[in-house]
Amino acid sequence: MPYVNIQITKGATRAQKARLVREVTGSLVRILGKKPEHTHIVIQEIAEGDWGFSGLLTDDWKKRQRTREGAPSAGHGKEHSRKRSVWGSRARQRGATE
């Protein structure tokens, strides 16, 4: 029974999470021949102040990046950080074999 734990910073939409579940399940089916009905996927959203990255809390790291790069253009920064949260996330898989 595959169990996949995906940890991301907060900000992903329900649609993005649903897509992650579909695509990760599909990969397990295609690559490992696992049954979708035996696949469990957990998405844990973690506050940026509770996630460390590159020696800093994620919210502090993002502030530093914005300072270095200048403020993001209107409407771009929020979507960009959401996309990075979902697609730049770490995924951990346990029990890939049944």
N, C-alpha and C positions, 0 to 999 in steps of 0.2 A: 504494500500500500504506500504509494508515494505521498510524502508530506513536504510541502514547499512553504517556507516562511520568507516573505518579502518584507523588508523593513525599508520604509521611505520616510522622508520628512513630510510633515503635513502640507496639504494643498492639492492633492490629486482629486479630481472629480470622480463621482460615482461611475461615469461612463469610462473614464481612464482605468479605474480599478477593474471594472467588468471586462475590459479588453485585456488587461494583464491576465486575469483568471482564464479567459478563453484561450489566449495565445500560449500561456505556459502549459495549460492542460493539453492543447494541441501538440505542442512540442514533445511532451512526455508520451503521447499516443504515437506520434510519427517516429520518434527516435528510439524509444525504449519499448514500444508495443504495450504500454500500460493502458488499463481500462479507465475511461473518464470517471465512471461511477465509483472507482476506488481511489481517486486522486483528491487530496485535500490541499487547499491553498489558503494560507492565512496572510493577510496584509496588515501589517502593524504600522500605524502612522505615529511618528515620534516628533515632538516639538523641537524646533531648531535649537532651542536653548538646552535641550537634553541630548544632543547629538554632537560629538566631537569630530572634527575634521582638520587635518593638517596642523594639529597642535592648538586649535581654537574651537570654541563652540561654533556651530554652524551659523548662527545668527551674527556672531562677531566676524566670522570669516566673510560672509556676504557683505557686511558693512565695509570691511576693508577693501573688498573687490570693487564695490561701488565707488569708494573714494579714489582708488587707483584709476578706474576706467571712466569716471564721471557718472553722473546720474543716467539711468536708462531713459530712452525716449518714451514719450507718453504712450501708455498702453502696452509697451513691449516687455518691460521688466517683469511684471507679474506672470504673464504667460510663459516667459522664458524660464523663470524659476520653477514653475509648475512642471514644465516639460523636463527640466533637469532633475527635479525630484523624482519623477516617475522613471525616466529612462536612465538616470545616472545612479539609480538605487542599487544597493547590494542585495542579492538574493542568495539564500542559503537553502540547499535541498538536503533533506534527511530521508533515509529509507527509500532510495530510488528503486530498489528491487522489492518485489513482493515475496 
